[in-house]
Amino acid sequence: MKLNFSKMEGLGNDFVFLDDRDGSIEGAMGYPELARKLCDRHFGIGGDGIILVRQSATHDIRFVIINSDGSEPEMCGNGMRCFAKYLYENKILTQKRMQIETLAGTVIPEVLVDEANTVTSVTVDMGIPILSCGKIPFVCDRDTGIEELIETSAGNQFITTVSMGNPHAVIFVPDITAVDVEGVGRAIETHERFPENTNVEFIEVVSDRELKMKVWERGAGITLACGTGACAAFVAANLTKRVQERAVIHLAGGDLDIYWDKETGHIFKTGPATQVFDGSIFI
């Protein structure tokens, strides 16, 4: 079977995009197997995951993401920005503000375009952050896991837990360049206190409006950026009075602007999305 695809990236977090509104791709190969095949950087296209366009009975469209290891996360912030650009520029949807069905619930991206009607950036309404330990989920004897001590094989860490539809553990560090992202990240990702595993963010506070971040993503490992992780990190920093209501998050792949509207409780994330190339591959 020949598949047409687009390779896209958001701050270096890269994905293979496929239109499977008719379900023919899933009928030919299961998504987990397909993701492992296509995301292989030596024998496939290469990517942190695949993202598929599916029909939705309740929303404008449905977003499906499968990590490079075949696991299915609930949402991906960088992937969602690329998804909105892909939909708009391929005329799958014509409206600039979209209602997207995800496993994390409804996500609303809005594309910003230039005079040529090309998407230059995307603002995503990421919804209301979840702090309840039971809903993240995180095993804790308190209602929220704010600066909670966790014991791991890589040493003890103070973490703040947040869900943006997917689980995150945020760790504040004095020097982000000195962090063992893989060692600590892997130990926390699979820790028994996270029944569904977790993403892990390491944060250095630059000022009350700037943060530096490195990330270990559940199911993908070290990546250049994580949109939901940046939102979770901002929430953790705001709750612990490290930043104000808006901040820029500096990631290895670039910057994201995060704003928390305290009246509605919603988090808004703005950043770029880039089409790298189109192609076809036989499976």
WOTA-V271229 format. One record per backbone hydrogen bond with DSSP energy under -1.0 kcal/mol. CO is the residue of the C=O (numbers start at 1). NH is the residue of the N-H. E is the energy in kcal/mol with one decimal. If there is no record, write none. Layout:
co & nh & e
CO & NH & E
CO & NH & E
This chain:
co & nh & e
1 & 283 & -2.8
3 & 281 & -2.2
5 & 279 & -2.2
6 & 17 & -3.4
7 & 276 & -2.9
7 & 277 & -1.3
8 & 15 & -2.9
9 & 274 & -2.7
10 & 13 & -1.6
13 & 10 & -2.1
14 & 48 & -3.0
15 & 8 & -2.3
16 & 51 & -2.7
17 & 6 & -1.7
18 & 53 & -2.3
20 & 23 & -1.2
23 & 27 & -1.6
24 & 28 & -1.2
25 & 29 & -2.3
30 & 34 & -2.5
31 & 35 & -2.9
32 & 36 & -2.1
33 & 37 & -1.9
34 & 38 & -3.0
35 & 39 & -2.5
38 & 45 & -1.8
38 & 46 & -2.7
39 & 47 & -1.5
40 & 44 & -1.6
48 & 68 & -1.6
49 & 16 & -1.9
50 & 66 & -2.5
51 & 18 & -2.3
52 & 64 & -1.8
53 & 20 & -1.7
54 & 62 & -3.0
61 & 101 & -2.6
62 & 54 & -2.2
64 & 52 & -3.0
66 & 50 & -2.5
67 & 70 & -2.1
71 & 67 & -3.2
76 & 80 & -2.1
77 & 81 & -1.7
78 & 82 & -1.9
79 & 83 & -2.4
80 & 84 & -2.4
81 & 85 & -1.9
82 & 86 & -2.8
83 & 87 & -2.7
84 & 88 & -2.3
85 & 89 & -2.8
86 & 90 & -1.6
87 & 92 & -2.2
87 & 93 & -1.5
88 & 91 & -1.2
96 & 111 & -2.2
99 & 60 & -1.6
100 & 107 & -2.4
101 & 63 & -3.0
102 & 105 & -1.7
105 & 102 & -1.2
107 & 100 & -2.8
108 & 125 & -3.0
109 & 98 & -2.5
110 & 123 & -2.5
112 & 120 & -3.1
112 & 121 & -1.3
114 & 117 & -2.0
118 & 114 & -1.9
121 & 112 & -2.8
122 & 271 & -1.7
123 & 110 & -2.7
124 & 126 & -1.0
124 & 269 & -2.2
125 & 108 & -1.4
127 & 267 & -2.4
130 & 163 & -2.5
132 & 136 & -1.1
133 & 138 & -2.7
143 & 133 & -2.9
145 & 161 & -2.6
148 & 159 & -2.9
150 & 157 & -2.6
152 & 155 & -1.6
157 & 150 & -3.0
159 & 148 & -3.4
160 & 170 & -2.7
162 & 168 & -1.8
163 & 130 & -3.0
166 & 164 & -2.0
167 & 199 & -2.0
168 & 162 & -1.9
169 & 201 & -2.6
170 & 160 & -2.0
171 & 203 & -3.0
175 & 178 & -1.4
176 & 179 & -1.0
179 & 181 & -1.4
180 & 184 & -2.5
181 & 185 & -2.0
182 & 186 & -2.6
183 & 187 & -1.5
184 & 188 & -2.1
185 & 189 & -2.9
186 & 190 & -1.6
188 & 191 & -1.6
189 & 198 & -1.0
191 & 194 & -2.2
193 & 139 & -2.8
194 & 197 & -2.3
199 & 169 & -2.0
200 & 216 & -2.9
201 & 171 & -3.0
202 & 214 & -2.0
203 & 173 & -3.1
204 & 212 & -2.9
208 & 244 & -2.3
209 & 248 & -2.5
210 & 206 & -1.8
210 & 207 & -1.9
211 & 250 & -3.4
212 & 204 & -2.3
214 & 202 & -3.0
215 & 223 & -1.0
216 & 200 & -2.8
217 & 220 & -1.9
217 & 221 & -2.9
221 & 217 & -3.3
224 & 253 & -2.0
226 & 230 & -2.2
227 & 231 & -1.9
228 & 232 & -2.6
229 & 233 & -2.7
230 & 234 & -2.2
231 & 235 & -2.4
232 & 236 & -2.5
233 & 237 & -2.4
234 & 238 & -2.7
235 & 239 & -2.8
236 & 240 & -1.5
237 & 242 & -3.7
238 & 241 & -1.7
245 & 260 & -2.6
247 & 258 & -2.8
248 & 211 & -2.3
249 & 256 & -1.9
250 & 213 & -2.6
251 & 254 & -1.1
254 & 251 & -2.8
256 & 249 & -3.0
257 & 270 & -2.4
258 & 247 & -2.2
259 & 268 & -3.1
260 & 262 & -1.1
261 & 265 & -2.9
266 & 261 & -2.5
267 & 126 & -3.0
268 & 259 & -2.5
269 & 124 & -3.1
270 & 257 & -2.3
271 & 122 & -2.4
274 & 9 & -2.6
277 & 7 & -3.5
279 & 5 & -2.7
281 & 3 & -3.4
